């Protein structure tokens, strides 16, 4: 099968491309930048925010796996169906459930866009006769490009400790990017996953504190947690935001450390034998 991958140079794509090649699939990867690796992949330079009609007019594609921001794909669904794409696999996030009440304007806007894109995928693909599958991962790690586990490790390595609000033990279920790549390979052209959405969580449920302790140990550090009042931690975050590398932080993150963000993935196990690893930072 010929598989188009968008977002192929990202966190999941770097694991998925070698898997597809090993299984004998022909891979066409779209990127805004030039790439040459792996050599078995044909890279096409392009941008989903622009007109991509040439791509759809010159390529025969069986399956489209979209690992970038889901709303970027929706304007191109009709063209994909017109050239014979049989299945669209896209990634959203369980954040559509956990961040709907976010007080942060940027987060709220992103969640609104994701929810709208999910609905568009469902309605458009159904009307176009193209099968769709949506994956909603929990906290993704692996590849050192995420803004969660990598951030925790960076804080520990730079400061020797990690600050936590007192009593913050909300549940987490981090999922490795490689396990999400495996899920993609399992779902390719599999009728049981057509026109369905799946929450894809990791293989282990931990409290926020346990997760941080595990990251400390993996970084070769003795776990040192600084438990402080939530208000004080929020003030510290606002100061840290002044540094460009921490500009993505917001005070809602402190409140969410108390919330449970674990999601069952039983339906994925039943439909395509999804089997994520325990948390291994």
C-alpha angles and dihedrals in degrees: 000000000000112000126194114208123196116187087026094146092056135091098289098031095062088063098037100053096063090045093054092046091050089052092054100253121146107239126207112183125193119209137159089224133057117265135177103176132123090028093211090066121084107221120206119196111226147120125234090211088066135057108296098176092120091060093053092044096053104037135069107211129181102187132016118207111191115192098164126086104317098227089062090068102049098078089057101049095096092051090048092053091046092059094048106267104165100191136024117202113190137174125230123157142246083240086089085075101035102041103040090107095045114143090207110101095212093050092045091052092050092050091049090052092049093050091049091048092050090053092047092051091051097046099036097045091046092051091045093050093242118134116236135198124187124199121199109193124195121222104340120211136168129085095054094258103099124106096225118048093023089051091052091049092047092051091050093048094047101041104020093235142053122229119227131179112247112272096006104151104142113157122257133188108192115197125207117236091230091059089054089051089052089051089056092053091048092050098049110123090341108147094206091068097047115124094003138116124219133195106220113199132166127270096254135052115215137170115250089252093051089050092053091047090052090052090050092053092047089052089054093250130128106247106260114176123182108207111198139161113287093237092054092048091050090053090050091050092052089055092046089053089069088074111081095228090057098041091112092066121105137174094250086072089069093053092048091057085076094051127091110239101173118126130193116238098191094126091056090050091051096046103039108003094255107191114176122189125246115264108293110169 
